[in-house]
Amino acid sequence: MNPPRRTPLKHVNESEMDVIEHVVELKQHSELIEEIKQTADKLQRDGATRGDLKILSRALKELRYAFKVFAPYRRQRKVTVFGSARTQPDHPCWKVAESFGRRMAEEDWMVVTGAGGGIMEAAHRGSGREMAMGLNILLPFEQEANPVIAGDPKLVNFKYFFTRKLLFVKEVHALVTCPGGFGTLDEAFESLTLVQTGKRDLMPIVLLDEPGGTYWSAFLKYVRDELLDNGLISPGDLSLFKVTDSVEEAVEEVLGFYSVYNSMRFVRDLLILRLHVEPPDEFVARLNDEFRDICESGKIEKAPVHRLEVDDAHLAHLPRLNLVFNRKAVGRLRQMVDVINCELEPRPPAP
């Protein structure tokens, strides 16, 4: 029996080539699992040490289980709250975190924390057990799961910080950071870096202090004086986060970001912005006037759902803006999203 004829690639038009390449990218689950097995086999051929194998084995187990826990909640909006495990219940920052957790739960957002005490417990006490998810780190001191999330099936325990930190950013739609120590600053800086470099889609990042507090205002001064003034960051990078000492401002920053904007998706070089309302033609023209600098080529255009967004079918009904983004000016892209959210009238949520 003769094998089926294959169309020579030189005779495939650009549209067909797009589909072919995307199908190659969207490998079947079985193929990806087979790749994981092949990688494991290569470790044996490489003569990997026992220590290296233990790290890989534990990391894979942690991520597999964490993905399983989060899978049922993937379409549920979630916010990560960072902050010190040492903050006591009588501290103003505790009250702020508790109030923020309560307000987000009232807006039907789940609250993800490191599951420990201090700020983490405060945010969970505000949200309540039903709306809480926890990512606990196993340490020889300082941290056990707080009483709100302890024993809950939405709690995941990690040995490694790097696997835990992936979930903090990957599985949520916003980040809010209260004052804390080295760990809190590490989490805040890494989150900012991932968004600034495009390794994580745009999302609101709020640095939340107690009323009248100076923790984050001092940080903002340092960023402006030492980073911005010395050319170590771009002016637009200041748009990637918001400093506030108001719980309501923090809540508004998170909710407002998704008032018109829904999500983003790259299809090869094309950036697709999904919106809750369709922008008028004159508004799109304004975006091109103000934000032409973020386009590598072409212009910002309204567009129907892209044929290669097959794995995001639940978003197919949303209006879209397309552009060839230069992948550098993420701060400017955030500024454009802010204009979209501020200038277009949000559509009332479905009942």
N, C-alpha and C positions, 0 to 999 in steps of 0.2 A: 504493500500500500504506500503510495507516494505521500510524503509529508505535505501539509497545507502550505500553499504559496504565501509568502510574506511580501507585503508591499515595500519596495525599496525606499529607504528613508529619503532619498533625493526626490522622490515623487510625492512625498507627504507635505501637505500645505501647513502653514504656520498654526492654524487652528487645530488641526489633527495632531501636530507635534506637541502642542500644549497638553492635550488630553493624554497622549501617550506618556509624556514625562510625569504628569500628575498621577496616572495610574501606577507608574513605577514607584512613585513616592508612597502611595497609599497601599502599602503591602498588606497582605492578609495577616491576621494575627499569627497563624501557624508559621508563616515565613519569619516573622520577627522573633518568635520563640525559638525557632531553629537557629537564628543568628546568635541568640544568647547562649544556646548550647554549644555552638561552634566556638564562641569566644571562650567558654569554660574549657573546652578541649585544648585550645591554644595555650591556656595557662599551664597545662600539664607539659606540653611540648616546650614551653619557655623555661620550665624548671622553676616556676614561681615558688617563693618561700612560703613556709607555713603561716608566717605573720601576714604576708600579703593576701594569702587565700582567706584567712580569717576575716580580714577587713572587708574584702569583696563579698564574702558569703553573708556576713552580718548586715552589710549595707543593703544588699539585694533583698534580704528577708525583711528588713525594716521598711524599705520602700514598697515592696509588694503588699505588705499588710496595711500600710498607711493608705495606699491607693484604694485598697478594698474598702477601708473605713470611709473614705471621702466620696467614693463613687456615687452613693445614693443622694448626695447633697451637691453635686457638681453644678446644678442650675439654681441653687439657692444662694442668694447674695450673702457673702461672709466678709467680716472685717477682722484683721489681726490686731490685737492690742499688746504692745510691748511695754515693759516697765520693770522696775526693781522688785525683786522678791523680798527685799528687806523693809519695804514701806509698811508702817503699822496702821491699824484701822483708825487711829485718832489723827493721822496726818491728812492735811488737805488734799494731797494727791490721791489718797485712797478714795476719798469722797468723789473726786473728779472722775476717776476710773469707774467707780460703781455707778455713778450717774450716767456716764457715757454708755456703759454696757446696757443699762436699763433702756435708755433712749433708742439705741440701735435695735434691741429686741422688740420694742414697741413698733418699730418700722419694718419688722419682719426680717431683720438681718441676724444671722448667727454670729457669735463672738468667739473667735479662736484666740487662745492664749497659750503660753508655755506651761499652763496647768499647775504652776506652783503657787506660793503664797504672795503676799504683798499686792502689787498692782494687778497681777494675774488673777488672784482670788477675788479682788474687788470687782474687776470687770465681769467675772463669772457670777458673782453674787448679784450684780445688776441685771445681767441677762437671764439668769435662772438656768437650771440644769438642762431644760429642754432645748434651749437655744445656744448652749455652750458646746464647744469642741476643744479638746486639749491635746497639746503636743509636749509631753513631759520628757525631760532629759534626766537620765540616770546618773546622779552624782554621788560621790562619797560623803557629801555634806549638803546642807542648805535646802535641798528640794525634794519634797514628796508631793504627790498630787493633792491639790486642795480639796476640802470636803465637798465642794459643789460638784466637781467632775470625777472624783475618785470612784472607781468601780463602774463608770459609765461606759457603754460600748463605743462612744464617740471619743474615747481617750486612747491615745497611742503613746507608747513608751519608746524612747530612743536611747541608744548608747552613744551615737555620734552626733555632734553638733551639725555637721554638714548635711546629713540626711534630714534632720529636723528643720534646718533653715530653709531647705528646698520647699518643704510643705508650707511653711509660713508664708512664702511668697507665691508659690505656684497655685495654691488652691483658693486664694481669696481675691476679693475685688477692691480692697482698700487696706491701708495700714495706718494705725494710730499709735504713736510712741509717747509714753509718759516718761518723766525723769527716771533715770536708772544709772547703773554702773557700767563697767566695761562691756558686759554682755549686751545690755540695752543699746549702747552706742554702736557696737559691732553690728547688731541687727539693723539699726537705723541706717548706718552708712552703707552696708551691703545692699539694702533695699533701694536706696537712692542710686547707687552705682548700677544696679541691674536695670532700673528704669532709664537712667541717663544714657546708658550704652545700648539700649534697645534689646537687651537680653530678656526683658520682661515687658509685656504690653503696658501702656499707660494705665495708671490708676492713681487715685488720690492718696497722698501721703501727708499726714497731719502730725505735727509735733505739738503735743498738748501739755500745757503746764497748769499748775494751780493758779487761781486768780491772783494776779499781781506777782507771780513767780518770775524768776530771772534765768532759770535753767536754759530754756530754749531761746530766749531773747539774747542771752550772752553768746550762745552758739551762732545765732544769725549774724550778730555783729562780727564774730570771728570769720564767718564765711565771707561776708562782704569785704572786710578789711584785709584779710590774708589770702583768700582764694580768688575772689572776683577782682579786686584791685591789682593783684599780681598776675592776672591773666591765666590762672590755673583752672578756672571754669568760665563758661560763657554767661552773659547776662540772662539768657533764656533759662538757664538751669535753675535760677531762683524761682521759676514758675512751677517746678516739679514738686514743691512741698509748701505747706502752709504752717506758720507758727501762730499759735493762739493760746489764750488762757481761758477760753470760753467753751464749755461743753456744747452749747447750741451752735456756735460757729463751727466746731468740729463736725457735728452732725450734718449741718448744712453743706459743708465742704464735700462730705462723702455723698450725700444724697443728690446734691446739685450737679456733681460730675456726671451722674447717670440720668439727669432729667431729660436731656435730648440725645446725648451720646449713649450708645449701647455697648459697642465693642469694636475691635479692630482685627484685621486679618491680612496677612501677606499671602498673595498668590504670585510666586516668583518675585518679580520686581515691583509688582503692583500692590499698593497699600489700599485696602478697602475699609472705609469707616461706616459702620452700621449705625443708623439714627432712628429715633422713635418718630420723627416727623420729617416730611420731605421739605428741603429748603427751597424757597423761591429762586428763580433764575437770577434775579438781581442780587440776591444774597450770595449766590455762588460767584457771581462776578466780583463782588466785594472781597470775598475770600481770596480770589486770584490776585486782586490788587494788593492786598495786605500781606499775603503769605506765599507769593510766587517764589520767594527765596528758598522754600523748603522742597521745591520740586526739582528733581534731577533733570527732568525733561517734561515737555507737555504742560498740561494745566490741570487744575482741580475740576472734576466733572461729575455731574449726576450720572448714575449708572444703574442698570438692573442687577439682579443677583447674578454673580459670576457662575458660569457653568461648572467651574472646578470647586465650588463651595459645597460639594455634595455631602460632606460630613458635618455641615452646619445647617442641616435642613430646617431645624426649628427656628432659624433666624431668617428664612427665605423671604418672609413677608415684609421685612424692614427696608426702608429707603436707604440708599447708599451714596457715598461720595468716593470717587476713586482718584488716586494720584500716584505718580512715580516719586516716592519719597526719597530724599537723599540719604536717609538713615543716619544723619549726623545731628541735625538740629531738632532733637527730641524736645527740648524746652520750647522751641518755637511751635512744634506740633501741639504741645500741651496748650500753648496760648491760643492756637486756632480752635481747639476743642472748647476752651473756656468761652471764646467768642460765640461759638455755635450754641453752647448751653445758655449763655446770657441773652442772646439776641433772638433766638427762635422760641416760640411759645410751646412749652411742653404739652404733650398730649396727656389728658387725664388717664390714670391707670385703669386697666380693665377691671370690672367688678369680679 
